[in-house]
Amino acid sequence: MFKRLIALCMCAGMMCSQVVSAGIFKEGDQILIQTSVWTTHYDPEPDHNNHQKLINLEWYFPETNVDALPRPSGRDWRDEVQWLIGGASFLNSFDQRTTSLYTGGRYNFHDSGDLKTYGKLTAGLIHGYRGEYRDKIPFNRFGVAPSILPAFGVEYNRMNLEMIPFGTAGFMVNVGYYFR
């Protein structure tokens, strides 16, 4: 597990250097790479997999100039949302390779410099529930289904710990590292 996280961080670091040199990565952008360290199902079944082998990559955009937005009420909490796009590859609850592409936002509840606590909400598409497990997620008629996932996390320096409930099925804990 630890070796996999080290390898993922090295790959992400090389990718970040390529993105920066290409001029795509701008000042204030962040890339988060994560892997799952613990998963449980609320109602476990014998065929459930609790080892996702998750690789998750998120790109956080820099803050926008909210002073230029015409809001009659002035600044509010929406101005503090940090927008992101992401993608993940993992083994689903039934050992099938699954991918997810999503977008969302993160809101810091507490920010004391090195330590931040936050909530995150993402929405996107998930593909990978096939065969007899196709109907285990809603709206998966054509092999692709919508997904909405909340997350709650703690960030210390560049390290990340995140808890994610996935619907009514279970709960996972991810760890990650930010590249800035």
Contacts in CASP RR format, 6 or more apart in sequence:
PFRMAT RR
TARGET T0000
AUTHOR 0000-0000-0000
METHOD contacts of the structure
MODEL  1
MFKRLIALCMCAGMMCSQVVSAGIFKEGDQILIQTSVWTTHYDPEPDHNN
HQKLINLEWYFPETNVDALPRPSGRDWRDEVQWLIGGASFLNSFDQRTTS
LYTGGRYNFHDSGDLKTYGKLTAGLIHGYRGEYRDKIPFNRFGVAPSILP
AFGVEYNRMNLEMIPFGTAGFMVNVGYYFR
1 35 0 8 1.000
1 37 0 8 1.000
4 35 0 8 1.000
4 53 0 8 1.000
5 35 0 8 1.000
5 175 0 8 1.000
5 176 0 8 1.000
5 177 0 8 1.000
8 33 0 8 1.000
8 35 0 8 1.000
8 55 0 8 1.000
9 33 0 8 1.000
9 177 0 8 1.000
12 31 0 8 1.000
12 33 0 8 1.000
12 57 0 8 1.000
12 177 0 8 1.000
12 179 0 8 1.000
13 179 0 8 1.000
15 31 0 8 1.000
16 25 0 8 1.000
16 31 0 8 1.000
16 179 0 8 1.000
19 25 0 8 1.000
19 31 0 8 1.000
25 31 0 8 1.000
26 62 0 8 1.000
27 62 0 8 1.000
28 62 0 8 1.000
28 63 0 8 1.000
28 180 0 8 1.000
29 59 0 8 1.000
29 60 0 8 1.000
29 61 0 8 1.000
29 62 0 8 1.000
29 180 0 8 1.000
30 59 0 8 1.000
30 60 0 8 1.000
30 178 0 8 1.000
30 179 0 8 1.000
30 180 0 8 1.000
31 57 0 8 1.000
31 58 0 8 1.000
31 59 0 8 1.000
31 60 0 8 1.000
31 178 0 8 1.000
31 179 0 8 1.000
32 56 0 8 1.000
32 57 0 8 1.000
32 58 0 8 1.000
32 60 0 8 1.000
32 160 0 8 1.000
32 176 0 8 1.000
32 177 0 8 1.000
32 178 0 8 1.000
32 179 0 8 1.000
33 55 0 8 1.000
33 56 0 8 1.000
33 57 0 8 1.000
33 176 0 8 1.000
33 177 0 8 1.000
33 179 0 8 1.000
34 54 0 8 1.000
34 55 0 8 1.000
34 56 0 8 1.000
34 57 0 8 1.000
34 58 0 8 1.000
34 160 0 8 1.000
34 162 0 8 1.000
34 174 0 8 1.000
34 175 0 8 1.000
34 176 0 8 1.000
35 54 0 8 1.000
35 55 0 8 1.000
35 56 0 8 1.000
35 174 0 8 1.000
35 175 0 8 1.000
35 176 0 8 1.000
36 52 0 8 1.000
36 53 0 8 1.000
36 54 0 8 1.000
36 90 0 8 1.000
36 172 0 8 1.000
36 173 0 8 1.000
36 174 0 8 1.000
37 173 0 8 1.000
37 174 0 8 1.000
37 175 0 8 1.000
38 172 0 8 1.000
38 173 0 8 1.000
39 50 0 8 1.000
39 51 0 8 1.000
39 52 0 8 1.000
39 170 0 8 1.000
39 171 0 8 1.000
39 172 0 8 1.000
39 173 0 8 1.000
40 50 0 8 1.000
40 170 0 8 1.000
40 171 0 8 1.000
40 172 0 8 1.000
41 48 0 8 1.000
41 50 0 8 1.000
41 93 0 8 1.000
41 169 0 8 1.000
41 170 0 8 1.000
42 168 0 8 1.000
42 169 0 8 1.000
42 170 0 8 1.000
42 171 0 8 1.000
43 169 0 8 1.000
47 94 0 8 1.000
48 93 0 8 1.000
48 94 0 8 1.000
49 91 0 8 1.000
49 92 0 8 1.000
49 93 0 8 1.000
49 94 0 8 1.000
49 95 0 8 1.000
51 91 0 8 1.000
52 90 0 8 1.000
52 91 0 8 1.000
52 92 0 8 1.000
52 172 0 8 1.000
53 90 0 8 1.000
53 91 0 8 1.000
54 88 0 8 1.000
54 89 0 8 1.000
54 90 0 8 1.000
54 172 0 8 1.000
54 174 0 8 1.000
55 88 0 8 1.000
55 89 0 8 1.000
55 90 0 8 1.000
56 86 0 8 1.000
56 87 0 8 1.000
56 88 0 8 1.000
56 90 0 8 1.000
56 174 0 8 1.000
57 86 0 8 1.000
57 87 0 8 1.000
57 88 0 8 1.000
58 84 0 8 1.000
58 85 0 8 1.000
58 86 0 8 1.000
58 87 0 8 1.000
59 84 0 8 1.000
59 85 0 8 1.000
59 86 0 8 1.000
60 82 0 8 1.000
60 83 0 8 1.000
60 84 0 8 1.000
60 106 0 8 1.000
61 82 0 8 1.000
61 83 0 8 1.000
61 84 0 8 1.000
63 82 0 8 1.000
66 75 0 8 1.000
66 79 0 8 1.000
69 79 0 8 1.000
77 107 0 8 1.000
80 107 0 8 1.000
80 108 0 8 1.000
81 105 0 8 1.000
81 106 0 8 1.000
81 107 0 8 1.000
82 105 0 8 1.000
82 106 0 8 1.000
82 107 0 8 1.000
82 108 0 8 1.000
83 103 0 8 1.000
83 104 0 8 1.000
83 105 0 8 1.000
84 103 0 8 1.000
84 104 0 8 1.000
84 105 0 8 1.000
84 106 0 8 1.000
84 120 0 8 1.000
84 122 0 8 1.000
85 101 0 8 1.000
85 102 0 8 1.000
85 103 0 8 1.000
85 104 0 8 1.000
86 101 0 8 1.000
86 102 0 8 1.000
86 103 0 8 1.000
86 122 0 8 1.000
87 99 0 8 1.000
87 100 0 8 1.000
87 101 0 8 1.000
87 102 0 8 1.000
88 99 0 8 1.000
88 100 0 8 1.000
88 102 0 8 1.000
89 97 0 8 1.000
89 98 0 8 1.000
89 99 0 8 1.000
90 97 0 8 1.000
90 98 0 8 1.000
90 100 0 8 1.000
91 97 0 8 1.000
91 98 0 8 1.000
92 98 0 8 1.000
92 128 0 8 1.000
92 129 0 8 1.000
92 133 0 8 1.000
93 133 0 8 1.000
93 136 0 8 1.000
93 169 0 8 1.000
94 129 0 8 1.000
94 133 0 8 1.000
94 136 0 8 1.000
96 128 0 8 1.000
96 129 0 8 1.000
96 130 0 8 1.000
96 133 0 8 1.000
97 128 0 8 1.000
98 126 0 8 1.000
98 127 0 8 1.000
98 128 0 8 1.000
98 129 0 8 1.000
99 126 0 8 1.000
99 127 0 8 1.000
99 128 0 8 1.000
100 124 0 8 1.000
100 125 0 8 1.000
100 126 0 8 1.000
100 127 0 8 1.000
100 147 0 8 1.000
101 124 0 8 1.000
101 125 0 8 1.000
102 122 0 8 1.000
102 123 0 8 1.000
102 124 0 8 1.000
102 125 0 8 1.000
102 147 0 8 1.000
102 149 0 8 1.000
103 122 0 8 1.000
103 123 0 8 1.000
103 124 0 8 1.000
104 120 0 8 1.000
104 121 0 8 1.000
104 122 0 8 1.000
104 123 0 8 1.000
105 120 0 8 1.000
105 121 0 8 1.000
105 122 0 8 1.000
106 118 0 8 1.000
106 119 0 8 1.000
106 120 0 8 1.000
107 118 0 8 1.000
107 119 0 8 1.000
107 120 0 8 1.000
108 116 0 8 1.000
108 117 0 8 1.000
108 118 0 8 1.000
108 119 0 8 1.000
109 117 0 8 1.000
109 118 0 8 1.000
109 119 0 8 1.000
110 116 0 8 1.000
110 117 0 8 1.000
114 156 0 8 1.000
114 157 0 8 1.000
115 154 0 8 1.000
115 155 0 8 1.000
115 156 0 8 1.000
116 154 0 8 1.000
116 155 0 8 1.000
116 156 0 8 1.000
117 152 0 8 1.000
117 153 0 8 1.000
117 154 0 8 1.000
117 155 0 8 1.000
118 152 0 8 1.000
118 153 0 8 1.000
118 154 0 8 1.000
118 155 0 8 1.000
119 150 0 8 1.000
119 151 0 8 1.000
119 152 0 8 1.000
119 153 0 8 1.000
120 150 0 8 1.000
120 151 0 8 1.000
120 152 0 8 1.000
120 153 0 8 1.000
120 162 0 8 1.000
121 148 0 8 1.000
121 149 0 8 1.000
121 150 0 8 1.000
121 151 0 8 1.000
122 147 0 8 1.000
122 148 0 8 1.000
122 149 0 8 1.000
122 151 0 8 1.000
123 146 0 8 1.000
123 147 0 8 1.000
123 148 0 8 1.000
123 149 0 8 1.000
124 146 0 8 1.000
124 147 0 8 1.000
124 148 0 8 1.000
125 144 0 8 1.000
125 145 0 8 1.000
125 146 0 8 1.000
125 147 0 8 1.000
126 137 0 8 1.000
126 144 0 8 1.000
126 145 0 8 1.000
126 146 0 8 1.000
126 147 0 8 1.000
127 143 0 8 1.000
127 144 0 8 1.000
127 145 0 8 1.000
128 143 0 8 1.000
129 136 0 8 1.000
129 137 0 8 1.000
129 140 0 8 1.000
129 143 0 8 1.000
129 145 0 8 1.000
130 143 0 8 1.000
134 140 0 8 1.000
134 143 0 8 1.000
137 145 0 8 1.000
137 147 0 8 1.000
138 145 0 8 1.000
139 145 0 8 1.000
139 146 0 8 1.000
149 164 0 8 1.000
149 165 0 8 1.000
149 166 0 8 1.000
149 167 0 8 1.000
150 164 0 8 1.000
150 165 0 8 1.000
151 162 0 8 1.000
151 163 0 8 1.000
151 164 0 8 1.000
152 162 0 8 1.000
152 163 0 8 1.000
153 160 0 8 1.000
153 161 0 8 1.000
153 162 0 8 1.000
153 163 0 8 1.000
154 160 0 8 1.000
154 161 0 8 1.000
154 162 0 8 1.000
155 161 0 8 1.000
155 178 0 8 1.000
158 177 0 8 1.000
158 178 0 8 1.000
158 179 0 8 1.000
158 180 0 8 1.000
159 175 0 8 1.000
159 176 0 8 1.000
159 177 0 8 1.000
159 178 0 8 1.000
160 174 0 8 1.000
160 175 0 8 1.000
160 176 0 8 1.000
160 177 0 8 1.000
160 178 0 8 1.000
161 173 0 8 1.000
161 174 0 8 1.000
161 175 0 8 1.000
161 176 0 8 1.000
162 173 0 8 1.000
162 174 0 8 1.000
162 175 0 8 1.000
162 176 0 8 1.000
163 171 0 8 1.000
163 172 0 8 1.000
163 173 0 8 1.000
164 171 0 8 1.000
164 172 0 8 1.000
164 173 0 8 1.000
164 174 0 8 1.000
165 171 0 8 1.000
166 172 0 8 1.000
END
